[in-house]
Amino acid sequence: MGEWIPDAPPSLLAFLTPHPQPFPLLPVLAAALAGAYLAGAIRLWRQGRRWSVARTASFLSGCVILAVITGLGVENYSYALFSVLMFQQLTLMFTVPPLLILGSPGTLLLRATPHRGLGIPALRFAHAGLRSKAGRLALSPALAVPLHLLAFYGLYLAKLADPILTVPGGHQLLDAAFLSIGVLFTVPILSADPLPLRISHAGKALDLFAEAALHAFFGVFLMMSTTLLVERFAAPTTAYGIDPLDDQWLAGALAWSYGEGPTLLMLIYVVHRWFRHDTQRAVQADRYADAHGHADLDAYNAYLTALSQKDAR
C-alpha cells in the first residue's frame, strides 16, 4: 500500500523522528496555511495596522501541531497501533481546530487581502460564502452532531475502519475527515470571524456537553470491549510485543480522558464569554437608563404618583 511502518517499538524519540509518508498531504497543508497566515499578518504590520500577536501565535501553533501529528513518527506508528491512531484523530478533531480558529483567519483574510487584482475574486468568494445556505448548513449543529457520531461510532462500531484503512490513501482520508469535522464543529462555537450562522451561548454550551458525552461513552465502550474492533492492527501490534486488546484499551482511555480536556477548555471559554457578554449588556442597559430613563420604571413611578395624587384629593 506504500505506507512506511517502523520496525522498532514505539518511544517518545521515535514519535518525534521525521520520516514522512510517500504523500504527506496534511504536513504540506499545514505549511501552506502557516505561510499564507504569516503573509497576511506581515502585510498588516507593514501598513501600520494592528493585528494580534496572540492570534498569530495561536494559529501558527495549530499549524505546527498539525505538521507534527501527521508528518513525524506519530503518523508512521498510527498505521500500526490503534492507540496512536486514536491519539492522532483526537488531536486532529479537538486540539488543532480550536488553535486555528482562535487565530481568526477569516478576519485576517478580509483585512489583509488587497482590493485589486486577484484579491477581488478572493473577497467576492469569501463574501458569497458568508451569504450562502451551504455555509449555514455546514456550520449547523444539525450536521455537526451526526458527523461526530459517524466519525467514532460509525467508523469503529460499524466495522468501517478496516476496509477504509486497507485502501491506498484511506488513512490520510480519515486524517483529513477528522480535521474537517473538528473545524466544522468548532467554528460556530469559538470563532469571532464573520459567519453565515450564529449560535447562542446556551446552544454552544449544549453542543459541547453533547459532544463530550458522545466520545466519553465511546471511550468507555472501547475500554470494556473484549473483542478487537479493528483487525488491521492485530498483526503489527503483536509484532511490537503489545497485546492488541491492551492497545485498544489504551485507545479507549485516550478517547475518555485526552478527548475531554480540549472540550472542557472550550466549555470554560464559552461560559466566560457568555458571562462577559451578559455583563456588558447589563452595563449598557444601566448606562442607557441613566441617560434616557427606564421606561418600565418610569411608568410604574408615574402610576404610584397618580395613586398618591388621587388619595390626596
C-alpha positions as CSV (number, residue, x, y, z in Angstrom):
1,M,0.0,0.0,0.0
2,G,3.0,2.2,0.1
3,E,3.0,3.4,3.7
4,W,6.1,3.0,5.9
5,I,5.6,1.3,9.3
6,P,8.6,1.4,11.8
7,D,10.2,-1.8,12.8
8,A,11.2,-0.6,16.3
9,P,8.7,-0.5,19.2
10,P,7.3,3.0,19.9
11,S,9.1,5.5,22.0
12,L,9.0,9.3,22.5
13,L,12.0,9.7,20.3
14,A,10.5,7.5,17.6
15,F,7.3,9.5,17.7
16,L,9.2,12.8,17.1
17,T,11.5,11.4,14.4
18,P,10.8,12.8,10.9
19,H,10.0,10.2,8.4
20,P,7.2,11.4,6.1
21,Q,4.9,9.0,4.3
22,P,5.0,9.0,0.5
23,F,2.2,11.6,0.1
24,P,2.4,14.0,3.1
25,L,-0.7,16.0,2.3
26,L,-1.6,17.4,5.7
27,P,2.0,18.5,6.6
28,V,2.1,20.3,3.3
29,L,-1.3,21.9,4.0
30,A,0.0,23.0,7.5
31,A,3.0,24.7,5.9
32,A,0.8,26.4,3.3
33,L,-1.7,27.6,5.9
34,A,1.1,29.0,8.1
35,G,2.8,30.7,5.2
36,A,-0.5,32.3,4.0
37,Y,-1.4,33.5,7.5
38,L,2.0,35.0,8.1
39,A,1.9,36.8,4.8
40,G,-1.4,38.4,5.7
41,A,-0.2,39.4,9.2
42,I,3.0,40.8,8.0
43,R,1.1,42.8,5.3
44,L,-1.0,44.4,8.1
45,W,2.0,45.1,10.3
46,R,3.9,46.8,7.4
47,Q,0.9,49.0,6.7
48,G,0.9,50.1,10.4
49,R,-2.4,48.3,11.0
50,R,-2.9,46.3,14.2
51,W,-3.1,42.5,14.3
52,S,-3.0,40.5,17.4
53,V,0.3,38.6,18.1
54,A,-1.7,36.2,20.4
55,R,-4.0,35.3,17.5
56,T,-1.0,34.8,15.2
57,A,0.7,32.5,17.8
58,S,-2.5,30.5,18.2
59,F,-2.9,29.9,14.5
60,L,0.8,29.0,14.0
61,S,0.7,26.7,17.0
62,G,-2.2,24.8,15.3
63,C,-0.2,24.5,12.1
64,V,2.9,23.2,14.0
65,I,0.8,20.6,15.8
66,L,-0.9,19.6,12.6
67,A,2.5,19.1,10.9
68,V,3.9,17.2,13.9
69,I,1.0,14.9,14.3
70,T,0.8,14.0,10.5
71,G,4.5,14.4,9.4
72,L,6.6,12.8,12.1
73,G,6.8,9.4,13.7
74,V,3.3,9.7,15.2
75,E,1.9,9.3,11.7
76,N,4.0,6.3,11.0
77,Y,3.0,4.5,14.2
78,S,-0.6,5.3,13.6
79,Y,-0.5,2.8,10.8
80,A,0.4,0.0,13.3
81,L,-1.1,0.9,16.7
82,F,-4.8,1.7,17.3
83,S,-3.9,3.8,20.4
84,V,-1.6,6.1,18.3
85,L,-4.3,6.4,15.6
86,M,-6.8,7.4,18.2
87,F,-4.4,10.0,19.7
88,Q,-3.9,11.4,16.3
89,Q,-7.6,11.6,15.4
90,L,-8.5,13.2,18.7
91,T,-5.7,15.8,18.2
92,L,-6.9,16.5,14.7
93,M,-10.5,16.9,15.8
94,F,-10.2,18.6,19.2
95,T,-6.8,20.3,19.6
96,V,-5.8,21.6,16.1
97,P,-9.1,23.2,15.1
98,P,-9.5,25.5,18.2
99,L,-6.0,26.8,17.8
100,L,-6.6,27.6,14.1
101,I,-10.0,29.2,14.7
102,L,-8.8,31.3,17.7
103,G,-6.4,32.9,15.2
104,S,-9.4,34.5,13.4
105,P,-8.1,33.6,9.9
106,G,-11.4,34.8,8.3
107,T,-11.0,38.3,9.7
108,L,-7.3,38.3,8.6
109,L,-8.4,37.3,5.1
110,L,-10.9,40.1,4.9
111,R,-8.5,42.7,6.3
112,A,-5.2,41.7,4.5
113,T,-6.5,40.8,1.1
114,P,-5.8,43.6,-1.4
115,H,-8.8,45.2,-3.1
116,R,-7.3,44.8,-6.5
117,G,-6.1,42.1,-8.9
118,L,-6.5,38.6,-7.6
119,G,-7.7,39.9,-4.3
120,I,-11.1,41.0,-5.8
121,P,-12.3,37.5,-6.7
122,A,-11.0,36.1,-3.4
123,L,-13.0,38.7,-1.5
124,R,-16.1,38.1,-3.6
125,F,-15.8,34.3,-2.9
126,A,-15.4,35.0,0.8
127,H,-18.5,37.3,0.9
128,A,-20.5,34.8,-1.1
129,G,-19.7,32.1,1.4
130,L,-21.0,34.3,4.2
131,R,-24.3,34.6,2.5
132,S,-24.6,31.0,1.3
133,K,-27.2,28.5,2.5
134,A,-24.5,25.8,2.2
135,G,-22.3,27.7,4.7
136,R,-25.2,27.8,7.2
137,L,-25.8,24.1,6.8
138,A,-22.2,23.2,7.1
139,L,-21.9,25.1,10.5
140,S,-25.2,23.9,11.8
141,P,-25.3,21.6,14.9
142,A,-27.8,19.5,12.9
143,L,-24.8,18.4,10.8
144,A,-22.0,18.5,13.4
145,V,-23.5,16.0,15.8
146,P,-24.3,13.3,13.2
147,L,-20.7,13.8,11.9
148,H,-19.3,13.1,15.3
149,L,-21.5,10.0,15.6
150,L,-20.3,8.9,12.2
151,A,-16.6,9.6,13.0
152,F,-16.4,7.4,16.0
153,Y,-19.5,5.1,16.3
154,G,-20.0,4.7,12.5
155,L,-16.3,4.2,11.8
156,Y,-15.4,1.7,14.5
157,L,-18.6,0.1,15.8
158,A,-20.0,-0.4,12.3
159,K,-16.6,-2.0,11.2
160,L,-15.9,0.6,8.6
161,A,-12.3,1.2,9.7
162,D,-10.8,-2.0,8.3
163,P,-12.0,-1.5,4.7
164,I,-11.1,2.2,4.7
165,L,-7.6,1.7,6.2
166,T,-6.7,-1.1,3.7
167,V,-7.4,1.2,0.7
168,P,-4.4,3.2,-0.6
169,G,-4.8,6.7,0.8
170,G,-7.6,5.6,3.2
171,H,-5.6,6.5,6.3
172,Q,-4.9,10.1,5.0
173,L,-8.5,10.4,4.0
174,L,-9.5,9.6,7.6
175,D,-7.0,12.2,8.9
176,A,-8.5,14.9,6.6
177,A,-12.0,13.9,7.6
178,F,-11.4,14.1,11.3
179,L,-9.7,17.5,10.8
180,S,-12.6,18.8,8.7
181,I,-15.2,17.6,11.2
182,G,-13.4,19.2,14.0
183,V,-13.2,22.5,12.1
184,L,-16.9,22.4,11.2
185,F,-17.8,21.7,14.8
186,T,-15.5,24.3,16.4
187,V,-16.1,27.3,14.1
188,P,-19.6,28.3,15.3
189,I,-18.5,27.7,18.9
190,L,-15.2,29.6,19.1
191,S,-14.9,31.8,16.0
192,A,-15.0,35.6,16.3
193,D,-14.9,35.9,12.5
194,P,-18.0,36.9,10.4
195,L,-20.1,33.8,9.9
196,P,-23.2,32.8,8.0
197,L,-24.6,31.3,11.2
198,R,-24.5,32.3,14.8
199,I,-25.4,30.1,17.7
200,S,-26.4,31.4,21.1
201,H,-24.1,30.9,24.1
202,A,-26.5,28.4,25.6
203,G,-26.6,26.5,22.3
204,K,-22.8,26.4,22.2
205,A,-22.6,25.0,25.8
206,L,-25.2,22.4,24.9
207,D,-23.3,21.3,21.8
208,L,-20.1,20.9,23.9
209,F,-21.9,18.8,26.5
210,A,-23.4,16.6,23.8
211,E,-20.0,16.1,22.1
212,A,-18.2,15.4,25.3
213,A,-20.8,12.7,26.3
214,L,-20.6,11.1,22.9
215,H,-16.9,10.4,22.8
216,A,-16.6,9.8,26.5
217,F,-19.1,6.9,26.2
218,F,-17.3,5.7,23.1
219,G,-14.0,5.6,25.1
220,V,-15.6,3.7,27.9
221,F,-17.0,1.2,25.4
222,L,-13.5,0.7,23.9
223,M,-12.1,0.1,27.4
224,M,-14.7,-2.5,28.2
225,S,-14.6,-4.3,24.9
226,T,-13.2,-7.8,24.8
227,T,-13.0,-8.1,21.0
228,L,-10.9,-6.2,18.5
229,L,-12.8,-3.5,16.6
230,V,-10.1,-3.0,14.0
231,E,-8.4,-6.3,12.9
232,R,-5.8,-4.4,10.8
233,F,-3.9,-3.5,13.9
234,A,-3.7,-7.1,15.3
235,A,-0.5,-8.2,13.5
236,P,1.7,-5.1,13.7
237,T,0.7,-4.6,17.4
238,T,1.7,-8.1,18.2
239,A,5.0,-7.7,16.3
240,Y,5.9,-4.9,18.8
241,G,5.2,-7.3,21.7
242,I,2.0,-5.5,22.7
243,D,-1.3,-7.2,23.3
244,P,-3.8,-5.8,20.8
245,L,-6.6,-5.7,23.4
246,D,-4.3,-3.7,25.7
247,D,-3.6,-1.3,22.9
248,Q,-7.4,-1.0,22.2
249,W,-8.0,-0.3,26.0
250,L,-5.4,2.5,25.8
251,A,-7.2,3.9,22.7
252,G,-10.4,4.0,24.7
253,A,-8.7,5.6,27.7
254,L,-7.4,8.3,25.4
255,A,-10.8,8.9,24.0
256,W,-12.3,9.1,27.5
257,S,-9.5,11.3,29.0
258,Y,-7.5,13.2,26.5
259,G,-10.5,13.9,24.3
260,E,-12.3,15.5,27.2
261,G,-9.5,18.0,28.0
262,P,-9.9,20.3,25.0
263,T,-13.7,20.1,25.2
264,L,-13.6,21.2,28.9
265,L,-11.3,24.2,28.0
266,M,-13.7,25.2,25.2
267,L,-16.6,25.0,27.6
268,I,-14.8,27.2,30.1
269,Y,-14.0,29.7,27.3
270,V,-17.7,29.7,26.1
271,V,-19.1,30.2,29.6
272,H,-16.6,33.0,30.2
273,R,-17.6,34.8,27.0
274,W,-21.3,34.2,27.9
275,F,-20.8,35.8,31.3
276,R,-18.8,38.7,29.9
277,H,-21.5,39.3,27.2
278,D,-24.3,39.4,29.7
279,T,-22.3,41.7,32.0
280,Q,-21.7,44.1,29.1
281,R,-25.3,44.1,28.2
282,A,-26.3,44.9,31.8
283,V,-23.8,47.7,32.0
284,Q,-25.0,49.1,28.7
285,A,-28.7,48.9,29.8
286,D,-27.8,50.7,33.1
287,R,-26.0,53.5,31.2
288,Y,-28.9,53.9,28.8
289,A,-31.3,54.0,31.7
290,D,-29.2,56.7,33.5
291,A,-29.2,58.8,30.3
292,H,-32.7,58.2,29.0
293,G,-34.6,56.7,31.9
294,H,-36.1,53.3,32.3
295,A,-39.4,53.1,30.5
296,D,-41.0,50.4,32.8
297,L,-39.7,52.0,36.0
298,D,-40.8,55.5,34.8
299,A,-44.3,54.1,34.0
300,Y,-44.5,52.5,37.5
301,N,-43.4,55.7,39.2
302,A,-46.0,57.6,37.3
303,Y,-48.6,55.1,38.3
304,L,-47.6,55.5,42.0
305,T,-47.7,59.3,41.7
306,A,-51.2,59.2,40.2
307,L,-52.4,57.0,43.0
308,S,-50.8,59.3,45.6
309,Q,-52.4,62.4,44.0
310,K,-55.8,60.6,43.9
311,D,-55.6,59.8,47.6
312,A,-54.6,63.3,48.4
313,R,-57.7,64.6,46.6
